[in-house]
Every structure is written in structure tokens, then in C-alpha cells.
Amino acid sequence: MGFFSYLATASEGGFHLNFDIFEANLVNLAIIVGLLVVYGKKFISNLLDERKAKIVADLEDAEARAKAAQESLTKAQKDLEQAQLQATTIRDEAKVSAAKAKEQVLIKGREEIEKLKASAVKELDTEQAKVMVELKQRITQLALEKVESQLRSDLDESAQSRLIDRSISQLGGRS
């Protein structure tokens, strides 16, 4: 009722102050809300639309980044799987290569052993042949020395001349 009395007082040609705080606040609030609705509707609407557009853009950007991150994760997982397969392949190839290298080293080692054995046998044969030649020479020398000493003791001058004559006759008889 105070609001109507206020309007009635203002319309009677006079303007006066209303000291009832509750009624005055309601009137002031109604005036402010009315002004906001009439004049601020477009401004507030524009602010809210801009804010909404910014939030939508931020959400779309976040979704795009999340999607890109998911794609990157998927690609990284595929790359990891591929790298693990390559590592397994390389490891298997390394094992095969190591086995081949080991076999080659063993073969070369056996060949070297065979060469060393053959060389040792050859050296032994050579040394044996040298020893046999030396032995034969020594035996021949000893036999000649013994024959010489025996001939010196058994042969006197007359036996020597008979031996020489007989050897000459045998040589002369052949020619």
C-alpha cells in the first residue's frame, strides 16, 4: 500500500522523500531492474553470448587437443610395438650371426690346428731324416774307421800288393 501512496503523492504535483526504507528499496530495485531489462538486455545478452562462444571454443579446443593426444598415444604405442618387434628381430639375427661367427672361429681354429699338426709332423719327419742321415754318416764313418784299423792290422805289405793287383786285374778285365 505504501507504493501506491508514493505514486499518489508524486502524481498530485508534489514530490517528497519517502523515509520508509523497505518501500523505498523495493521501488529503487524495481526501477533498476526495469532499466536493466530495457537498456541492459542487449549488453548483457552480448556479454553472455561472447562468454558462451568463448567457453564453446575452449571446449572444442580441449576436445581437439584430447583427440590429438589420443592419436599421438595410439601412434606412440604402435611405434613402441614396432620397435619391440624390430628389437626382437635384431636380437634373433644377432644370435644367428654370433652362432655363425662362433662356428667360423671353430672351423678356422680346427684348420689352424691341422696346419700346426701337419707342420709339426713335417718338422718331425725332416728332423728324423736329418738324424737318419747323420746316423748313417756316423755309422759309415765308424765302419770305415773299423775297416781301416782292421785292414792296417791284418794287411801287411805283401797282402796289400796282392789286393791292389787283384783289383787292377778285375778292373782291367772288365774294360
MDTraj code that builds the backbone (N, CA, C; nanometers):
import mdtraj as md
import numpy as np

residues = "MET GLY PHE PHE SER TYR LEU ALA THR ALA SER GLU GLY GLY PHE HIS LEU ASN PHE ASP ILE PHE GLU ALA ASN LEU VAL ASN LEU ALA ILE ILE VAL GLY LEU LEU VAL VAL TYR GLY LYS LYS PHE ILE SER ASN LEU LEU ASP GLU ARG LYS ALA LYS ILE VAL ALA ASP LEU GLU ASP ALA GLU ALA ARG ALA LYS ALA ALA GLN GLU SER LEU THR LYS ALA GLN LYS ASP LEU GLU GLN ALA GLN LEU GLN ALA THR THR ILE ARG ASP GLU ALA LYS VAL SER ALA ALA LYS ALA LYS GLU GLN VAL LEU ILE LYS GLY ARG GLU GLU ILE GLU LYS LEU LYS ALA SER ALA VAL LYS GLU LEU ASP THR GLU GLN ALA LYS VAL MET VAL GLU LEU LYS GLN ARG ILE THR GLN LEU ALA LEU GLU LYS VAL GLU SER GLN LEU ARG SER ASP LEU ASP GLU SER ALA GLN SER ARG LEU ILE ASP ARG SER ILE SER GLN LEU GLY GLY ARG SER".split()
xyz = np.array([
    [0.0805, -0.1177, 0.0000],
    [0.0000, 0.0000, 0.0000],
    [0.0858, 0.1255, 0.0000],
    [0.2035, 0.1187, 0.0564],
    [0.2927, 0.2328, 0.0609],
    [0.3383, 0.2721, -0.0773],
    [0.3499, 0.1760, -0.1662],
    [0.3938, 0.2041, -0.3025],
    [0.2902, 0.2862, -0.3753],
    [0.1634, 0.2480, -0.3550],
    [0.0565, 0.3234, -0.4188],
    [0.0445, 0.4643, -0.3617],
    [0.0690, 0.4773, -0.2344],
    [0.0627, 0.6104, -0.1760],
    [0.1770, 0.6951, -0.2282],
    [0.2866, 0.6346, -0.2560],
    [0.4009, 0.7067, -0.3145],
    [0.3650, 0.7578, -0.4524],
    [0.3044, 0.6705, -0.5337],
    [0.2636, 0.7113, -0.6672],
    [0.1579, 0.8207, -0.6596],
    [0.0720, 0.8067, -0.5640],
    [-0.0341, 0.9065, -0.5484],
    [0.0269, 1.0393, -0.5073],
    [0.1215, 1.0417, -0.4264],
    [0.1831, 1.1662, -0.3826],
    [0.2592, 1.2285, -0.4954],
    [0.3247, 1.1494, -0.5768],
    [0.4028, 1.2036, -0.6873],
    [0.3107, 1.2575, -0.7934],
    [0.1931, 1.1989, -0.8111],
    [0.1043, 1.2441, -0.9158],
    [0.0273, 1.3692, -0.8739],
    [0.0173, 1.3991, -0.7511],
    [-0.0559, 1.5146, -0.7050],
    [0.0226, 1.6422, -0.7271],
    [0.1332, 1.6302, -0.7842],
    [0.2057, 1.7518, -0.8151],
    [0.3176, 1.7774, -0.7172],
    [0.3340, 1.6978, -0.6248],
    [0.4434, 1.7225, -0.5328],
    [0.5375, 1.6036, -0.5267],
    [0.6509, 1.6368, -0.4943],
    [0.7493, 1.5300, -0.4826],
    [0.8049, 1.5366, -0.3428],
    [0.8059, 1.4285, -0.2779],
    [0.8589, 1.4294, -0.1417],
    [0.9411, 1.3024, -0.1192],
    [1.0164, 1.2983, -0.0148],
    [1.1012, 1.1847, 0.0171],
    [1.0252, 1.0871, 0.1047],
    [1.0411, 0.9593, 0.0702],
    [0.9791, 0.8528, 0.1474],
    [1.0858, 0.7956, 0.2373],
    [1.0611, 0.8046, 0.3681],
    [1.1602, 0.7578, 0.4637],
    [1.1379, 0.6148, 0.5070],
    [1.0460, 0.5468, 0.4472],
    [1.0261, 0.4056, 0.4758],
    [1.1273, 0.3287, 0.3892],
    [1.2308, 0.2723, 0.4531],
    [1.3442, 0.2104, 0.3817],
    [1.2993, 0.0922, 0.2991],
    [1.2114, 0.0092, 0.3526],
    [1.1686, -0.1105, 0.2814],
    [1.0950, -0.0740, 0.1540],
    [1.0033, 0.0200, 0.1619],
    [0.9279, 0.0610, 0.0437],
    [1.0180, 0.1306, -0.0555],
    [1.1069, 0.2131, -0.0086],
    [1.1978, 0.2863, -0.0978],
    [1.2914, 0.1895, -0.1700],
    [1.3397, 0.0884, -0.1039],
    [1.4295, -0.0110, -0.1655],
    [1.3567, -0.0908, -0.2711],
    [1.2343, -0.1264, -0.2434],
    [1.1590, -0.2020, -0.3423],
    [1.1379, -0.1190, -0.4680],
    [1.1039, 0.0067, -0.4484],
    [1.0830, 0.0938, -0.5632],
    [1.2135, 0.1114, -0.6391],
    [1.3213, 0.1348, -0.5671],
    [1.4526, 0.1518, -0.6313],
    [1.4939, 0.0256, -0.7068],
    [1.4702, -0.0869, -0.6451],
    [1.5052, -0.2140, -0.7098],
    [1.4212, -0.2351, -0.8341],
    [1.2938, -0.2017, -0.8262],
    [1.2064, -0.2187, -0.9420],
    [1.2513, -0.1285, -1.0551],
    [1.2900, -0.0063, -1.0215],
    [1.3375, 0.0870, -1.1251],
    [1.4671, 0.0357, -1.1880],
    [1.5617, -0.0114, -1.1056],
    [1.6909, -0.0604, -1.1565],
    [1.6702, -0.1835, -1.2426],
    [1.5876, -0.2763, -1.1972],
    [1.5611, -0.3975, -1.2752],
    [1.4941, -0.3599, -1.4057],
    [1.3990, -0.2702, -1.4017],
    [1.3323, -0.2259, -1.5239],
    [1.4300, -0.1623, -1.6205],
    [1.5170, -0.0748, -1.5701],
    [1.6177, -0.0129, -1.6571],
    [1.7151, -0.1176, -1.7141],
    [1.7537, -0.2115, -1.6298],
    [1.8441, -0.3175, -1.6757],
    [1.7779, -0.4013, -1.7843],
    [1.6532, -0.4318, -1.7648],
    [1.5832, -0.5141, -1.8623],
    [1.5707, -0.4371, -1.9922],
    [1.5343, -0.3111, -1.9858],
    [1.5107, -0.2340, -2.1071],
    [1.6422, -0.1999, -2.1773],
    [1.7353, -0.1428, -2.1057],
    [1.8581, -0.0934, -2.1700],
    [1.9750, -0.1927, -2.1641],
    [1.9814, -0.2735, -2.0622],
    [2.0955, -0.3632, -2.0462],
    [2.0750, -0.5007, -2.1038],
    [1.9556, -0.5268, -2.1571],
    [1.9259, -0.6593, -2.2098],
    [2.0220, -0.6938, -2.3234],
    [2.0404, -0.6028, -2.4160],
    [2.1303, -0.6300, -2.5292],
    [2.2753, -0.6418, -2.4831],
    [2.3150, -0.5545, -2.3943],
    [2.4538, -0.5562, -2.3455],
    [2.4845, -0.6854, -2.2720],
    [2.3968, -0.7203, -2.1792],
    [2.4165, -0.8439, -2.1024],
    [2.4050, -0.9646, -2.1938],
    [2.3109, -0.9578, -2.2875],
    [2.2942, -1.0672, -2.3822],
    [2.4217, -1.0846, -2.4657],
    [2.4790, -0.9729, -2.5118],
    [2.6045, -0.9799, -2.5881],
    [2.7172, -1.0363, -2.5030],
    [2.7292, -0.9904, -2.3790],
    [2.8327, -1.0432, -2.2886],
    [2.8161, -1.1930, -2.2673],
    [2.6928, -1.2359, -2.2433],
    [2.6674, -1.3787, -2.2215],
    [2.6944, -1.4598, -2.3481],
    [2.6576, -1.4049, -2.4633],
    [2.6842, -1.4752, -2.5896],
    [2.8348, -1.4887, -2.6148],
    [2.9070, -1.3784, -2.5894],
    [3.0533, -1.3851, -2.6069],
    [3.1153, -1.4868, -2.5121],
    [3.0694, -1.4851, -2.3866],
    [3.1207, -1.5803, -2.2878],
    [3.0881, -1.7233, -2.3293],
    [2.9669, -1.7438, -2.3769],
    [2.9254, -1.8767, -2.4221],
    [3.0105, -1.9223, -2.5398],
    [3.0328, -1.8295, -2.6360],
    [3.1139, -1.8642, -2.7533],
    [3.2567, -1.8984, -2.7120],
    [3.3095, -1.8210, -2.6159],
    [3.4459, -1.8486, -2.5690],
    [3.4532, -1.9844, -2.5004],
    [3.3550, -2.0150, -2.4191],
    [3.3526, -2.1446, -2.3498],
    [3.3393, -2.2574, -2.4510],
    [3.2521, -2.2401, -2.5505],
    [3.2350, -2.3435, -2.6540],
    [3.3654, -2.3625, -2.7304],
    [3.4302, -2.2508, -2.7658],
    [3.5576, -2.2601, -2.8390],
    [3.6637, -2.3292, -2.7544],
    [3.6671, -2.2937, -2.6254],
    [3.7636, -2.3585, -2.5356],
    [3.7351, -2.5076, -2.5233],
    [3.6076, -2.5448, -2.5144],
    [3.5719, -2.6873, -2.5072],
    [3.6106, -2.7605, -2.6355],
    [3.5827, -2.6972, -2.7495],
    [3.6190, -2.7602, -2.8775],
    [3.7697, -2.7748, -2.8892],
    [3.8417, -2.6708, -2.8455],
    [3.9879, -2.6769, -2.8487],
    [4.0386, -2.7882, -2.7568],
    [3.9801, -2.7979, -2.6375],
    [4.0197, -2.9032, -2.5439],
    [3.9894, -3.0410, -2.6009],
    [3.8734, -3.0549, -2.6657],
    [3.8393, -3.1832, -2.7274],
    [3.9361, -3.2165, -2.8405],
    [3.9711, -3.1139, -2.9199],
    [4.0656, -3.1369, -3.0301],
    [4.2020, -3.1778, -2.9751],
    [4.2467, -3.1094, -2.8674],
    [4.3751, -3.1464, -2.8079],
    [4.3697, -3.2856, -2.7464],
    [4.2563, -3.3203, -2.6845],
    [4.2416, -3.4547, -2.6273],
    [4.2452, -3.5598, -2.7378],
    [4.1772, -3.5290, -2.8485],
    [4.1768, -3.6229, -2.9620],
    [4.3174, -3.6365, -3.0196],
    [4.3885, -3.5236, -3.0343],
    [4.5255, -3.5270, -3.0868],
    [4.6165, -3.6044, -2.9915],
    [4.5973, -3.5835, -2.8616],
    [4.6778, -3.6563, -2.7628],
    [4.6496, -3.8062, -2.7709],
    [4.5224, -3.8416, -2.7890],
    [4.4869, -3.9835, -2.8015],
    [4.5488, -4.0438, -2.9273],
    [4.5443, -3.9684, -3.0380],
    [4.6058, -4.0162, -3.1626],
    [4.7565, -4.0315, -3.1452],
    [4.8182, -3.9342, -3.0775],
    [4.9624, -3.9425, -3.0530],
    [4.9958, -4.0626, -2.9659],
    [4.9123, -4.0871, -2.8665],
    [4.9329, -4.2030, -2.7795],
    [4.9207, -4.3325, -2.8584],
    [4.8180, -4.3402, -2.9418],
    [4.7985, -4.4603, -3.0242],
    [4.9174, -4.4813, -3.1174],
    [4.9620, -4.3718, -3.1812],
    [5.0773, -4.3816, -3.2715],
    [5.2023, -4.4229, -3.1950],
    [5.2218, -4.3650, -3.0756],
    [5.3383, -4.3997, -2.9940],
    [5.3345, -4.5462, -2.9526],
    [5.2160, -4.5968, -2.9198],
    [5.2032, -4.7376, -2.8832],
    [5.2350, -4.8279, -3.0025],
    [5.1874, -4.7881, -3.1208],
    [5.2187, -4.8663, -3.2415],
    [5.3686, -4.8625, -3.2693],
    [5.4267, -4.7431, -3.2548],
    [5.5713, -4.7302, -3.2765],
    [5.6482, -4.8151, -3.1763],
    [5.6021, -4.8169, -3.0522],
    [5.6666, -4.8983, -2.9498],
    [5.6582, -5.0464, -2.9851],
    [5.5409, -5.0900, -3.0283],
    [5.5251, -5.2304, -3.0680],
    [5.6175, -5.2644, -3.1841],
    [5.6243, -5.1731, -3.2811],
    [5.7104, -5.1957, -3.3972],
    [5.8572, -5.1992, -3.3538],
    [5.8944, -5.1085, -3.2644],
    [6.0327, -5.1059, -3.2154],
    [6.0655, -5.2338, -3.1395],
    [5.9690, -5.2837, -3.0620],
    [5.9917, -5.4084, -2.9894],
    [6.0075, -5.5249, -3.0867],
    [5.9272, -5.5258, -3.1932],
    [5.9412, -5.6311, -3.2944],
    [6.0776, -5.6227, -3.3620],
    [6.1188, -5.4999, -3.3948],
    [6.2499, -5.4829, -3.4576],
    [6.3607, -5.5256, -3.3624],
    [6.3466, -5.4911, -3.2346],
    [6.4470, -5.5309, -3.1358],
    [6.4548, -5.6827, -3.1261],
    [6.3399, -5.7481, -3.1280],
    [6.3383, -5.8946, -3.1234],
    [6.4040, -5.9523, -3.2481],
    [6.3721, -5.8946, -3.3640],
    [6.4328, -5.9407, -3.4891],
    [6.5841, -5.9214, -3.4855],
    [6.6259, -5.8044, -3.4426],
    [6.7699, -5.7755, -3.4352],
    [6.8379, -5.8707, -3.3378],
    [6.7735, -5.8960, -3.2238],
    [6.8310, -5.9869, -3.1243],
    [6.8445, -6.1270, -3.1831],
    [6.7397, -6.1737, -3.2544],
    [6.7446, -6.3064, -3.3156],
    [6.8539, -6.3132, -3.4223],
    [6.8623, -6.2073, -3.5046],
    [6.9667, -6.2037, -3.6070],
    [7.1051, -6.2013, -3.5433],
    [7.1192, -6.1299, -3.4329],
    [7.2481, -6.1249, -3.3634],
    [7.2858, -6.2624, -3.3095],
    [7.1864, -6.3353, -3.2579],
    [7.2144, -6.4709, -3.2084],
    [7.2605, -6.5606, -3.3229],
    [7.1914, -6.5503, -3.4371],
    [7.2285, -6.6320, -3.5530],
    [7.3687, -6.5934, -3.6004],
    [7.3944, -6.4627, -3.6080],
    [7.5266, -6.4152, -3.6510],
    [7.6345, -6.4610, -3.5545],
    [7.6045, -6.4544, -3.4257],
    [7.7017, -6.4980, -3.3256],
    [7.7293, -6.6477, -3.3398],
    [7.6248, -6.7247, -3.3647],
    [7.6436, -6.8691, -3.3824],
    [7.7291, -6.8973, -3.5061],
    [7.7008, -6.8240, -3.6156],
    [7.7802, -6.8421, -3.7373],
    [7.9252, -6.8016, -3.7141],
    [7.9444, -6.6891, -3.6468],
    [8.0808, -6.6419, -3.6190],
    [8.1539, -6.7425, -3.5313],
    [8.0840, -6.7970, -3.4323],
    [8.1448, -6.8967, -3.3445],
    [8.1863, -7.0200, -3.4253],
    [8.0954, -7.0636, -3.5130],
    [8.1247, -7.1805, -3.5965],
    [8.2447, -7.1537, -3.6870],
    [8.2487, -7.0332, -3.7454],
    [8.3616, -6.9981, -3.8320],
    [8.4920, -6.9944, -3.7535],
    [8.4864, -6.9392, -3.6328],
    [8.6065, -6.9345, -3.5490],
    [8.6513, -7.0760, -3.5151],
    [8.5546, -7.1619, -3.4829],
    [8.5899, -7.3012, -3.4521],
    [8.6501, -7.3713, -3.5742],
    [8.5909, -7.3467, -3.6906],
    [8.6439, -7.4088, -3.8135],
    [8.7856, -7.3595, -3.8397],
    [8.8045, -7.2272, -3.8295],
    [8.9385, -7.1721, -3.8510],
    [9.0369, -7.2262, -3.7475],
    [8.9898, -7.2399, -3.6240],
    [9.0750, -7.2960, -3.5191],
    [9.1146, -7.4396, -3.5515],
    [9.0173, -7.5180, -3.5983],
    [9.0483, -7.6575, -3.6360],
    [9.1470, -7.6608, -3.7521],
    [9.1233, -7.5708, -3.8505],
    [9.2158, -7.5648, -3.9644],
    [9.3557, -7.5285, -3.9182],
    [9.3653, -7.4313, -3.8272],
    [9.4968, -7.3919, -3.7747],
    [9.5620, -7.5072, -3.7001],
    [9.4805, -7.5806, -3.6238],
    [9.5345, -7.6958, -3.5505],
    [9.5859, -7.8004, -3.6489],
    [9.5074, -7.8253, -3.7537],
    [9.5504, -7.9219, -3.8547],
    [9.6800, -7.8761, -3.9222],
    [9.6871, -7.7456, -3.9536],
    [9.8094, -7.6924, -4.0144],
    [9.9278, -7.7078, -3.9198],
    [9.9042, -7.6769, -3.7907],
    [10.0120, -7.6909, -3.6926],
    [10.0550, -7.8375, -3.6782],
    [9.9553, -7.9271, -3.6785],
    [9.9892, -8.0702, -3.6710],
    [10.0707, -8.1129, -3.7923],
    [10.0227, -8.0695, -3.9113],
    [10.0936, -8.1059, -4.0344],
    [10.2340, -8.0478, -4.0330],
    [10.2455, -7.9240, -3.9882],
    [10.3771, -7.8600, -3.9802],
    [10.4666, -7.9336, -3.8807],
    [10.4082, -7.9725, -3.7668],
    [10.4856, -8.0463, -3.6664],
    [10.5292, -8.1815, -3.7210],
    [10.4382, -8.2507, -3.7902],
    [10.4727, -8.3807, -3.8496],
    [10.5832, -8.3624, -3.9529],
    [10.5711, -8.2585, -4.0349],
    [10.6715, -8.2320, -4.1373],
    [10.8074, -8.2025, -4.0735],
    [10.8027, -8.1205, -3.9664],
    [10.9279, -8.0899, -3.8967],
    [10.9879, -8.2154, -3.8354],
    [10.8999, -8.2987, -3.7760],
    [10.9494, -8.4240, -3.7171],
    [11.0090, -8.5137, -3.8250],
    [10.9399, -8.5230, -3.9394],
    [10.9927, -8.6046, -4.0489],
    [11.1277, -8.5508, -4.0966],
    [11.1354, -8.4175, -4.1087],
    [11.2607, -8.3557, -4.1523],
    [11.3718, -8.3823, -4.0513],
    [11.3406, -8.3628, -3.9237],
    [11.4402, -8.3877, -3.8194],
    [11.4791, -8.5357, -3.8164],
    [11.3785, -8.6215, -3.8340],
    [11.4067, -8.7658, -3.8354],
    [11.4974, -8.8001, -3.9535],
    [11.4680, -8.7395, -4.0697],
    [11.5519, -8.7659, -4.1867],
    [11.6939, -8.7168, -4.1620],
    [11.7073, -8.5972, -4.1009],
    [11.8406, -8.5431, -4.0699],
    [11.9145, -8.6353, -3.9743],
    [11.8418, -8.6800, -3.8722],
    [11.9039, -8.7699, -3.7747],
    [11.9453, -8.8996, -3.8422],
    [11.8593, -8.9513, -3.9322],
    [11.8938, -9.0761, -4.0030],
    [12.0170, -9.0554, -4.0902],
    [12.0220, -8.9410, -4.1603],
    [12.1386, -8.9127, -4.2446],
    [12.2637, -8.9030, -4.1578],
    [12.2530, -8.8296, -4.0461],
    [12.3674, -8.8161, -3.9560],
    [12.4091, -8.9516, -3.9003],
    [12.3050, -9.0333, -3.8632],
    [12.3344, -9.1669, -3.8115],
    [12.4054, -9.2532, -3.9166],
    [12.3537, -9.2470, -4.0392],
    [12.4156, -9.3257, -4.1468],
    [12.5593, -9.2799, -4.1695],
    [12.5780, -9.1465, -4.1689],
    [12.7136, -9.0933, -4.1886],
    [12.8048, -9.1382, -4.0750],
    [12.7497, -9.1293, -3.9540],
    [12.8305, -9.1690, -3.8383],
    [12.8623, -9.3183, -3.8438],
    [12.7591, -9.3999, -3.8788],
    [12.7808, -9.5454, -3.8886],
    [12.8829, -9.5756, -3.9976],
    [12.8673, -9.5086, -4.1121],
    [12.9622, -9.5287, -4.2220],
    [13.1021, -9.4893, -4.1791],
    [13.1115, -9.3758, -4.1115],
    [13.2427, -9.3295, -4.0662],
    [13.3027, -9.4290, -3.9687],
    [13.2206, -9.4765, -3.8740],
    [13.2699, -9.5739, -3.7760],
    [13.3093, -9.7045, -3.8455],
    [13.2253, -9.7453, -3.9431],
    [13.2573, -9.8705, -4.0147],
    [13.3871, -9.8547, -4.0919],
    [13.4050, -9.7397, -4.1571],
    [13.5300, -9.7164, -4.2316],
    [13.6495, -9.7118, -4.1373],
    [13.6321, -9.6469, -4.0251],
    [13.7416, -9.6421, -3.9282],
    [13.7775, -9.7820, -3.8800],
    [13.6732, -9.8628, -3.8538],
    [13.6988, -10.0001, -3.8068],
    [13.7654, -10.0829, -3.9165],
    [13.7155, -10.0664, -4.0404],
    [13.7735, -10.1413, -4.1517],
    [13.9183, -10.0972, -4.1714],
    [13.9431, -9.9672, -4.1637],
    [14.0783, -9.9159, -4.1805],
    [14.1706, -9.9703, -4.0734],
    [14.1193, -9.9669, -3.9510],
    [14.2061, -10.0179, -3.8425],
    [14.2268, -10.1688, -3.8562],
    [14.1249, -10.2366, -3.9024],
    [14.1376, -10.3814, -3.9202],
    [14.2305, -10.4107, -4.0386],
    [14.2118, -10.3309, -4.1434],
    [14.2986, -10.3520, -4.2593],
    [14.4437, -10.3212, -4.2238],
    [14.4664, -10.2219, -4.1472],
    [14.6026, -10.1866, -4.1080],
    [14.6636, -10.2978, -4.0238],
    [14.5820, -10.3551, -3.9416],
    [14.6379, -10.4599, -3.8562],
    [14.6498, -10.5929, -3.9316],
    [14.5556, -10.6229, -4.0234],
    [14.5566, -10.7506, -4.0942],
    [14.6415, -10.7460, -4.2216],
    [14.6499, -10.6366, -4.2857],
    [14.7201, -10.6281, -4.4133],
    [14.8651, -10.5849, -4.3911],
    [14.9463, -10.6607, -4.4382],
    [15.0868, -10.6208, -4.4408],
    [15.1201, -10.5803, -4.5825],
    [15.2431, -10.5596, -4.6116],
    [15.2850, -10.5092, -4.7428],
    [15.2546, -10.6102, -4.8517],
    [15.2775, -10.7307, -4.8335],
    [15.2560, -10.8311, -4.9371],
    [15.1072, -10.8498, -4.9631],
    [15.0234, -10.8495, -4.8598],
    [14.8794, -10.8670, -4.8766],
    [14.8202, -10.7442, -4.9463],
    [14.8831, -10.6301, -4.9178],
    [14.8355, -10.5073, -4.9815],
    [14.8667, -10.5124, -5.1313],
    [14.9805, -10.5523, -5.1681],
    [15.0139, -10.5555, -5.3089],
    [14.9335, -10.6611, -5.3809],
    [14.9033, -10.7741, -5.3222],
    [14.8171, -10.8732, -5.3845],
    [14.6766, -10.8166, -5.4031],
    [14.6256, -10.7448, -5.3062],
    [14.4918, -10.6857, -5.3147],
    [14.4882, -10.5819, -5.4253],
    [14.5898, -10.5007, -5.4375],
    [14.5958, -10.3984, -5.5406],
    [14.6038, -10.4663, -5.6769],
    [14.6850, -10.5667, -5.6908],
    [14.6981, -10.6360, -5.8189],
    [14.5661, -10.7021, -5.8572],
    [14.5027, -10.7652, -5.7677],
    [14.3768, -10.8281, -5.7961],
    [14.2707, -10.7248, -5.8338],
    [14.2654, -10.6104, -5.7673],
    [14.1696, -10.5053, -5.8007],
    [14.1986, -10.4491, -5.9380],
    [14.3266, -10.4338, -5.9748],
    [14.3625, -10.3825, -6.1053],
    [14.3234, -10.4841, -6.2122],
    [14.3453, -10.6085, -6.1846],
    [14.3110, -10.7104, -6.2841],
    [14.1605, -10.7186, -6.3014],
    [14.0879, -10.6999, -6.1962],
    [13.9424, -10.7022, -6.2086],
    [13.8951, -10.5808, -6.2866],
    [13.9586, -10.4687, -6.2646],
    [13.9224, -10.3502, -6.3382],
    [13.9666, -10.3617, -6.4832],
    [14.0791, -10.4145, -6.5043],
    [14.1266, -10.4272, -6.6390],
    [14.0509, -10.5338, -6.7133],
    [14.0059, -10.6353, -6.6480],
    [13.9350, -10.7432, -6.7127],
    [13.7952, -10.6971, -6.7563],
    [13.7433, -10.6039, -6.6962],
    [13.6096, -10.5575, -6.7292],
    [13.6126, -10.4651, -6.8490],
    [13.7163, -10.3908, -6.8612],
    [13.7176, -10.2962, -6.9695],
    [13.7501, -10.3661, -7.0910],
])
top = md.Topology()
chain = top.add_chain()
for i, resn in enumerate(residues, 1):
    res = top.add_residue(resn, chain, resSeq=i)
    for name in ("N", "CA", "C"):
        top.add_atom(name, md.element.get_by_symbol(name[0]), res)
traj = md.Trajectory(xyz[None], top)
